[in-house]
Amino acid sequence: MNQYPLWKYTLIAVVLLVCTVYALPNLYGEDPAIQISPPYAHNIAIDDSTQQRVEEVLKELKLTPRRIDRTAGQLLLRFSDTEDQLKAYSALKGKLPDYVVAQNLAPAVPDWLTALGAKPMYLGLDLRGGVHFLMAIDMQTAIRQDEERFVQEFRAVLREENLRYQDVQRPQQGGVLVSYTDAAQRDKAAQLLSERYPELVKKNIDRSDGFDVLFNYSEKTLKEVKDTAVEQNITTLRNRVNELGVAEPVIQRQGEDRIVVQLPGVQDTARAKEILGATATLEFRLVGEDGPNSQPYKTRDGGKIWLKRSVIVTGDQIGTATSTMDQRTARPAVSVRLDSKGAKRMYETTKENVLKPMAVVFIEYKVDTKVVDGKEIKNREKKQEVINVATIQEAFGQNFQITGLAQNEAINLALLLRAGALKTPVEIVEERTIGPSLGKESIQQGWNSVLAGFLLVMIYITFRYKQFGIVANIALMLNVVVLISLLSLLQATLTMPGIAGILLTIGMAIDANVLIFERIREEICNGNSPQASIYAGFEKAFATILDSNITTLIAGVVLFSFGTGPVKGFAVTLSLGILTSMFTAVMVSRAIINWFYGGKKLEKLPV
Amino acid sequence: MSARSSYRVFNFAFLSKKTMLIAFIISGLTILLSLGSLATRGLNFGIDFTGGTLVEVHYKNSVDLVEVRSALDKGGYDDAVVQYFGTSHDVMIRFGLHSDKNSDTLSNEVMALLRNGNQEVEMRRVEFVGPQVGKELLVDSSLAVFYVLIGVLIYVAIRFEKRFATGAVLALLHDPILILGLFSITGMEFDLTVLASILAVMGYSLNDTIVIFDRIRDNLLKLRKGETVDVMNLSINETLVRTLMTSFTTLLTVLALFFLGGKMIHGFATSLIVGIVVGTYSSIYIASALTLKLGASKADLMPTIIPKDGEQATTDNRP
């Protein structure tokens, strides 16, 4: 008895072999590398000419990369040291403005393993260093913006249709309020507006001295507005992250109105925050006079200027923008190229207004939560500033330059205009930045403690269970191999608490063997033969192992669904470790014991 | 017969009236102490839960905290809590939620202030948690603990019986309360990782309890004679070696984590060490005793038995 059929041995051996192969990539280090890829949503191919351009730049610097890997989506240059990588990075970034150039650490996995799809574990930000941002979208501002737009549009529509209103405004509590003195007029206007704006719901309000109708977003549209706001912001953020040049960024929606942005390797959080959170955009308006068709604006030097209410072109209509130097004045400038719709509108306006002044308005939304006397207060700020007023010399359309900004403002504005505006202001509600040295240290400390814990357990188990203890130790080692291979295959994020989870499963995996061996000893003590004791020990202990592991698994699954970041990493390794330990501690150790002891006449057991 | 001398079944009276009384008094008092401290002193919540900003920096040479404080004072951050983090090269600075500063740019300003000093300083870690997020994490975490308890209650009730389930869950509540009490009394920082370790301890402690319950169920079936209390006591004794063995090996690994795992994981490892010790105690002394007090008897377990757990395996396959 206690013999497995050959196929069972073979199956177990094959599973272990496959796991070993997929765990292997973790043994190889990483190469300092540069990753060159087309910007997000741009269809620029990486081809021979790209590679040629890169090689020329490198030749000038007298740098030879260790290897160049080219796929359809990216070009990866591996260097032997970080010094070469840095040199090449700064040169390439300047020479390849149409691509995203990012520094990266590329795993130095041999080709045959890569061909099998084997990758090393994916390290969390707490181990590799980088920034994690959680951004909340300020929906209230988004809705207010929409409502302010509706106010303008309603006025125009009602004027066009000759339904003279008393007032159209956005009341304090939100919505759009249209006021009439006459009920019939009000009903007509309400009818017309709700036909034109089906996304709004109307509510009639009768006052003693007038008749109002209040428009609000319907529940359904509100959800759509939220979804679109989140989606739009994600696209914009993705563009901006591309501009920053980050390898392997993560940009995901979280919950209803949050976005997670993870930038591995980024250290300059100040710039990252400035770029990601910025809502800066531009508007072009004609200068007007004090009157109902104009409104006052602040200028940079603190003065006041009246600009026409109607906008010529907004930031959305800007196709591309680059920061340059103005040739005549040698001052920083942003060179702008409008899209076709914007260009047409700009041409028509400037043609009719030659020799009149036009203003460029710089607009920025800021939202920020502060705590005063234990209460949260949201600060919403809309900053509008006229950065430049210039006389229209002649009609122009697509291409022109804007001056009136400082150097870094010009660079940032160009970037933001290129990447697109955030339609809705965002607020950073959580930030976690880990420096690279801390990450490296954590990995070191983590593996040191895994190693130490591992050795202590192995020594103790050998001492306690003799030869069977060695079997348990082999199973334990294989458990770690299987666990690491699973983590690598699933590309689950390994965090510092995750390493602690691996350690904890070592302690717990041995539990299965302890249960089995103690049961075997008990059976022997009860007078059973060695073979029968082995059999009974494994069979009887199994139900117990299953029961006790499932309860820990419950805790693991709850942790996984509730936890974020590092804690999630702990849940993953803990849960996977429990599953793998069931395989190694029960099946693999049984297989080893069957192989060596099964079917033989035994006087006593080395347990 | 080749029974080895190293194998022996202990015969401690875990469920005698006297032992149970002592155990209940010890647990009762420590729980009261913990709850008392939690009610009066509360927990020293980390910024994960309170919101705020934490900056950890590393100086090339050892640095005087007065120096760091004065640098921060210059920037108007006189409410910052500055302390060493492990060595005199490492400094941790904590801020509450500022009412007059823009919270998401705070870390950058602080780094700029520190870099203005004479010393070479390196940013190790920055954590900023906004007030909304902190509150949510606290609510979510409490919910997580609650769901684990419910999940366990259901599982044990299905697999065993409702009195066993209640006993297990009550013993399970016992462990986190004591850990929370310890963190409250010592004022150690309670952050997200500590909470994760508490959930792990709950799973772990239950693990021991289940092994004992499994044996109780086995024995109740096998030993038709005998009082329930004796069968339960025998089961605890029979599994005692295993319970202590596993706790010891797990403790070994967690001790390795405590001593070698670094500062970031200290609270986590501390909570696990306490949890393993307390969890082992509660599995042996509390869970079964409570189940007994709740009036569990042989009859309760009969209908849910799965035959394969019984003794048929040995009898059928004896060579």
Interface residues (C-beta under 8 A of the other chain):
Chain A: M1 D126 L134 A136 Q267 T269 A270 K273 G277 D368 T369 K370 V371 V372 E376 E427 I428 V429 E430 E431 R432 T433 I434 G435 S437 L438 E441 S442 Q445 G446 N448 S449 V450 A452 G453 F454 L456 V457 Y460 I461 R464 M496 P497 A500 G501 L503 L504 I506 G507 M508 I510 D511 V514 L515 E518 R521 E522 E523 I524 C525 N526 G527 N528 S529 P530 Q531 A532 Y535 A536 E539 K540 A543 T544 D547 S548 N549 I550 T551 T552 L553 I554 A555 G556 V558 L559 F562 G563 T564 P566 V567 F570 A571 L574 E603 K604
Chain B: M1 S2 A3 R4 S6 Y7 V9 G51 E56 H58 G96 L97 H98 S99 D100 N102 S103 D104 T105 S107 N108 E122 M123 R124 R125 V126 E127 F128 V129 G130 P131 Q132 V133 L137 D140 S141 L143 A144 Y147 V148 G151 V152 Y155 V156 R159 L192 T193 L195 A196 L199 A200 M202 G203 Y204 L206 N207 D208 I210 V211 D214 R215 D218 E238 T239 V241 R242 M245 T246 F248 T249 T250 L251 L252 T253 V254 L255 A256 L257 F259 L260 G261 G262 M264 I265 F268 A269 L272 I306 K308 D309 A313 T314 N317 R318 P319
